[in-house]
Amino acid sequence: MSKLLKWTAALLMGGVVLSGAVLPLEAAAIDPADSLLVDEADLLTDAQETELSEEIVEMAGYIDMNILVFVSGHYESEGWTQMYCEELCEEYFGLEEDSVVLYMDLSGHDDPSYSPYDFFYTRNLARFYYTDDAYGGSNRVQEIFGYLNPYLPRCEEDVYGAIGEFLDQLEWYYDLGPDYDYYYYVPDLEQYVTLSSDNVQEYSDSAPKSWGLAILIGIVGSLIITLIVFLSIKSHYRFKSAPSSLQYLNFEGAKFGPPSDVFIRKYQTRRKIERSSSSSGGGGGHSGTSSGGGGGGNHR
């Protein structure tokens, strides 16, 4: 009996692995006190830094995620900034916890010709609350930058105000809730990560099916077919030839005169078909780190 139970358990486990079953991803618990502000560019007063640091710790406890705000005095490239954000996240929090990192590029704050590049890095569950443009859903990262940019005009940056606004936006989107239409891909694991209705991250070998899009396509297809059938029926009855007057004659005893080529009535309908052409263009991109971190950058 014992061998039979072991054999059955092994068979069931093998079936789970072969079927590519969805398995949950659980992030490690965070300590809000680990969240912090690093003013490398030295643009904040001691009082401002102390106040913002306390607000960051408080917000980290509220959203249950690590928060690092890094005011930088160094910049090399966009790719370097993205990778550096992941290195900062790993250094301060590790890669298993739910975390966000705001990298503020103030290295050229006194140079009006310089185009700063800020980056908002998200990891694990944070990716569903502060979504990027990776695969689906909204792009909340860029929306947040839209609120930060007015605080950061060239050579007149209000770093204190921008960080305060950033914390407000973290709270706002956390209260709004995660975007369940969003998912992301982890190249290192070759897995797609989605969020369940009870806010548990799950991964699988295949991309999630977009049922909403499929339903929308089905509805549009049905409407098109209905419209075609309607126009076909309408066209048939509208252009059907008028009945001949001969149908109303009694041919018994009828006498016909010499044949003549006379039409009782004739209708001809013409319709001009207007044609229009339009073109659209545009594009966008998303690039993230290979280990599953996300987010997006913003040039000012």
Secondary structure, DSSP 8 states (H G I E B T S, - for coil): -HHHHHHHHHHHHHHHHHTT--EEE--B---GGG-EEEETT--S-HHHHHHHHHHHHHHHHHHTSEEEEEEES----HHHHHHHHHHHHHHHT-SSB-EEEEEEE-TTTT-TT---EEEEEEETTHHHHS--SSSSS--HHHHHHHHHGGG--TT---HHHHHHHHHHHHHHHHHH---TT--EEETTTTEEEEE-TTS-EEEESS----HHHHHHHHHHHHHHHHHHHHHHHHHHHHS-----GGGGS--TT----S-----S-------------------------TTS-EEEEEE-
